[in-house]
Amino acid sequence: MNAVFYHAGCPVCVEAEQQLAKSLDPTRYSVEVVHLGTDSSRLLEAESMGVKSVPALVLDGTVFHINHGADLSALKA
């Protein structure tokens, strides 16, 4: 199963990434980590997947928003 973890490097995002690394079984999930703070070229992709804020995990097209670190609109500025 494919998963994409979008984040912006904030403390909430870093903590979520660490928890995610401990929680998802690597034999079941192929996880790509996308730091939107350093790779803004992926913002439109995240938005088209339904991501409204980061950190967010997309598992096979379903978005799971984790806590609330930053709105995507803040990353576009």
Secondary structure, 3 states (H helix, E strand, C coil): CEEEEEECCCHHHHHHHHHHHHHCCCCCCEEEEEECCCCHHHHHHHHHHCCCEEEEEEECCEEEEEEEEEEHHHHHC
